[in-house]
Amino acid sequence: MKTIQDVAKELGVSTSTVSRAISGKGRIGKETRERVLKYIEENGYYPNAAAQSLAQSKTNNIAIILPEVDTLVEMPFFHTCMYAVEEMAQANDYDILVVITSGKDPRPLERLILNRKVDGMILTRTYENDCFVPLLLEKKIPFVTIGQTEKEGVVQIDSDNAGACMELTSVLLSKRIGRIAYLGGSMEQMVNKCRYKGYLEAYRQFGKEPESGLICMNLVNKVLIGKAVEELVKKKADCMLCQDDFICDEVLHILASENIKVPEDMRVASCHYSRILDNYPIMITSLKFDIMQLGRTACKILLDMIDGKEVPEKTLLDYEVILKESTK
């Protein structure tokens, strides 16, 4: 296989001229470029990917940063997101490196930056006190977040979680379901803060206030969810609005075990749909987000940033409200 030096020597031009002809960048005459490309086509020169990346100061790698998840319910979101990023990256001649982290230790990201392993990163979860975002801003490496952040100057791609949860809550209120309990997860995660904000905004627009005794937050495990459901049943809530599919799945299990029928005895809705909610005799009212589009959009915007193109600082993707039997 011929090297770039061989091509330059055979044609009597410099290696930089051959490089410019191949990349299409830089000043080079049309005739010279055509002569170089014709020679390459006839003689079979293929640029070495590692050398090409080094010359261009690019690795053609991006990293996707996934959180540690310990439930089967959470995994489909991040798996789908990763698949979408991989699909878009491959279509643009990039490979991805997968990093799984607790979200509290920046060292895996520091190593990637120090060793120049990637050209950019995608954070798939954002936190209120995020340790990754300040690091990446300081290092000036291109990155995008899937999820919102309060830091200025960060390129964010997200589903409109606040707007979606506001619309779902508004629909429930318009159906004269007045006492809507809210079951939320960790408020350290920005997605949860956005959804809760939407719930409160819906009540505000109806000129009402949600009952504080019907709001249960930081339900991070099944024990806490069980205690919350027990209390809300005692308080005769009309509906349990669950912040995500993990909480909703557990709520449905608990209600079934207590012979509390949905929707006859208790209405239930989820602020996030996943296939796990298809495992019940009735269909669950929920919010549906296009996770594939989320991953593809995040990857495309990151690649545009790496190429020096202008990108929007904030991109919100649409959602779908799915009304089913569980809130009739």
Rosetta blueprint (number, residue, H / E / L):
1 M L
2 K E
3 T L
4 I H
5 Q H
6 D H
7 V H
8 A H
9 K H
10 E H
11 L H
12 G L
13 V L
14 S L
15 T H
16 S H
17 T H
18 V H
19 S H
20 R H
21 A H
22 I H
23 S H
24 G L
25 K L
26 G L
27 R L
28 I L
29 G L
30 K H
31 E H
32 T H
33 R H
34 E H
35 R H
36 V H
37 L H
38 K H
39 Y H
40 I H
41 E H
42 E H
43 N H
44 G L
45 Y E
46 Y L
47 P L
48 N L
49 A H
50 A H
51 A H
52 Q H
53 S H
54 L H
55 A H
56 Q L
57 S L
58 K L
59 T L
60 N L
61 N E
62 I E
63 A E
64 I E
65 I E
66 L E
67 P E
68 E L
69 V L
70 D L
71 T L
72 L L
73 V L
74 E L
75 M H
76 P H
77 F H
78 F H
79 H H
80 T H
81 C H
82 M H
83 Y H
84 A H
85 V H
86 E H
87 E H
88 M H
89 A H
90 Q H
91 A H
92 N L
93 D L
94 Y L
95 D E
96 I E
97 L E
98 V E
99 V E
100 I E
101 T E
102 S L
103 G L
104 K L
105 D L
106 P L
107 R H
108 P H
109 L H
110 E H
111 R H
112 L H
113 I H
114 L H
115 N L
116 R L
117 K L
118 V L
119 D L
120 G E
121 M E
122 I E
123 L E
124 T L
125 R L
126 T L
127 Y E
128 E L
129 N L
130 D L
131 C L
132 F H
133 V H
134 P H
135 L H
136 L H
137 L H
138 E H
139 K H
140 K L
141 I L
142 P L
143 F E
144 V E
145 T E
146 I E
147 G L
148 Q L
149 T L
150 E L
151 K L
152 E L
153 G L
154 V L
155 V E
156 Q E
157 I E
158 D E
159 S E
160 D L
161 N H
162 A H
163 G H
164 A H
165 C H
166 M H
167 E H
168 L H
169 T H
170 S H
171 V H
172 L H
173 L H
174 S H
175 K L
176 R L
177 I L
178 G L
179 R L
180 I E
181 A E
182 Y E
183 L E
184 G L
185 G L
186 S L
187 M L
188 E L
189 Q E
190 M H
191 V H
192 N H
193 K H
194 C H
195 R H
196 Y H
197 K H
198 G H
199 Y H
200 L H
201 E H
202 A H
203 Y H
204 R H
205 Q H
206 F L
207 G L
208 K L
209 E L
210 P L
211 E L
212 S H
213 G H
214 L H
215 I E
216 C E
217 M L
218 N L
219 L L
220 V L
221 N L
222 K H
223 V H
224 L H
225 I H
226 G H
227 K H
228 A H
229 V H
230 E H
231 E H
232 L H
233 V H
234 K H
235 K L
236 K L
237 A L
238 D L
239 C E
240 M E
241 L E
242 C E
243 Q L
244 D L
245 D H
246 F H
247 I H
248 C H
249 D H
250 E H
251 V H
252 L H
253 H H
254 I H
255 L H
256 A H
257 S H
258 E L
259 N L
260 I L
261 K L
262 V L
263 P L
264 E L
265 D L
266 M L
267 R E
268 V E
269 A E
270 S E
271 C L
272 H L
273 Y L
274 S L
275 R H
276 I H
277 L H
278 D H
279 N H
280 Y L
281 P L
282 I L
283 M L
284 I L
285 T E
286 S E
287 L E
288 K E
289 F E
290 D L
291 I H
292 M H
293 Q H
294 L H
295 G H
296 R H
297 T H
298 A H
299 C H
300 K H
301 I H
302 L H
303 L H
304 D H
305 M H
306 I H
307 D L
308 G L
309 K L
310 E L
311 V L
312 P L
313 E L
314 K E
315 T E
316 L E
317 L E
318 D L
319 Y E
320 E E
321 V E
322 I E
323 L L
324 K L
325 E H
326 S H
327 T H
328 K L
